[in-house]
Amino acid sequence: MSASPQSVAILGATGSIGQNTLDVIARHPERYRVFALTAARQDEVLFEQCRRFQPRFAVLVDATAAARLRQRVREAGLAVEVLEGAQALCEVSEAPEVDAVMAAIVGAAGLAPSLAAARAGKKLLLANKEALVVGGDLFMQAVHTGGATLLPIDSEHSAVFQSLPEDPASWERRVDKIVLTASGGPFRTRDPATLAGVTPEQACAHPNWVMGRKISVDSATMMNKALEVIEARYLFGLAPERIEVVIHPQSVVHSMVQYRDGSVVAQLGTPDMRVPIAYGLAWPERIASGASPLEFATLGALTFEAADDQRFPGLPLAWSALRGPAGTTAVLNAANEEAVAAFLDRRLRFDHIHAVNDATLQRVSPSKPQSLDDLLALDEEARACARQQVARLPI
Ligand SMILES: NC(=O)c1ccc[n+]([C@@H]2O[C@H](COP(=O)([O-])OP(=O)(O)OC[C@H]3O[C@@H](n4cnc5c(N)ncnc54)[C@H](OP(=O)(O)O)[C@@H]3O)[C@@H](O)[C@H]2O)c1
């Protein structure tokens, strides 16, 4: 263990992953010090976190919420500097004092600060899969040229990372395929003909995981798994055909790597995000996460089944988007973010999320994005198209 604690910036501190990260950090005050905490607008939650963890900086994107936080921090006599606006997310991510950045903002809004951390050569703990789905090769180039250490926090990708050989140069030669497991979400066995009437509350009631609302809806449509297939392709560099998805309703086997000789190496654990978070924070060490250990004697059956494309039509979009020109995955992500937001606002039916994604992919043709600005322009173009599709569909 290093003598001085690691200095950590947590982007998206008020969310599900952010709060779980603080839970793990609180168990190891000798190892980690919180440098910055960020959120979009939840100033009350962020204030409580500031009081407990005393970061150097707190960032809120929303200026009005930042003004409220500034006032409360002053009244409480805390030595926390409150910054506002999206640019401040990048500033705390690339600050020289920071060793590790937990990227846990939801959606493409996390791309710019994650890229800033990558370019600044940080240890980058990536929960924000959308950043990689949008950034694709550009993101991975920034990681390599910046000298960053990229550690996946998605439980599936952490499982794959833990099951792969240490030497990435040998992956192509030794590995046959990556198998990502999926719980199947709350509608795995529901009659597809009844999905039109699904409410946001029903879609967010995941059987195994407590998560933010956007990823919960993505789990219900299995677009989350589609985004994870794309994430795996960029993280591990294997051809899309060598990435498979299998449904595993118990969420105990978090994912697997099948080798050329037929061996399968898997990572198992209780479904608790503190496990991959602790793994990322401590890598290559192992530290206590607070998760309950697996009790094999009482675990019961672990089952596996094929994913049904009829029930989950969004899943195959991952492979088709990866076969498309560069930028296609960014179009898919933007469409899905707009469709999910419309569904959560009750402006779109659950079973129309796929129609919006598919129609947007057909209408927006990306011209090879070369920079963050190109990606953001493409993201905006796809969002505008997706909003038009949402407006056309009956509620
Ligand atoms: N939850 C899980 O178990 C899980 C598992 C694997 C991967 N992930 C991934 O981790 C990421 C976070 O998921 P989550 O479930 O933790 O989400 P969440 O609970 O909705 O939290 C999102 C966080 O991002 C902040 N945020 C939202 N919009 C923002 C914006 N435009 N600019 C800056 N900050 C913004 C939120 O701030 P406010 O609170 O102020 O809105 C909040 O802190 C997602 O990419 C998700 O796919 C999550």
The ligand as an ORCA input file, in Angstrom:
! r2SCAN-3c Opt
* xyz 0 1
  N     -26.314      1.947    -10.761
  C     -25.647      0.854    -11.083
  O     -25.743     -0.179    -10.391
  C     -24.771      0.833    -12.306
  C     -24.129     -0.374    -12.654
  C     -23.270     -0.381    -13.743
  C     -23.060      0.772    -14.474
  N     -23.704      1.927    -14.127
  C     -23.473      3.136    -14.934
  O     -23.003      4.174    -14.080
  C     -23.505      5.435    -14.526
  C     -24.264      6.081    -13.372
  O     -25.388      5.284    -13.071
  P     -26.254      5.524    -11.746
  O     -27.210      4.391    -11.683
  O     -25.340      5.774    -10.599
  O     -27.043      6.872    -12.147
  P     -27.852      7.856    -11.201
  O     -28.162      7.207     -9.905
  O     -28.950      8.406    -12.028
  O     -26.793      9.042    -10.906
  C     -26.324      9.859    -11.936
  C     -25.332     10.876    -11.420
  O     -24.933     11.720    -12.512
  C     -25.268     13.081    -12.225
  N     -25.681     13.707    -13.476
  C     -26.830     13.461    -14.163
  N     -26.870     14.222    -15.280
  C     -25.738     14.947    -15.281
  C     -25.205     15.938    -16.159
  N     -25.865     16.324    -17.262
  N     -24.014     16.485    -15.866
  C     -23.341     16.125    -14.735
  N     -23.792     15.208    -13.851
  C     -24.969     14.617    -14.137
  C     -26.391     13.014    -11.196
  O     -26.486     14.228    -10.466
  P     -27.905     14.647     -9.751
  O     -28.075     13.674     -8.637
  O     -27.674     16.030     -9.280
  O     -28.956     14.521    -10.809
  C     -25.920     11.823    -10.359
  O     -24.897     12.226     -9.496
  C     -24.376      5.140    -15.748
  O     -23.634      5.328    -16.911
  C     -24.739      3.675    -15.594
  O     -24.961      3.032    -16.834
  C     -24.538      1.974    -13.065
*
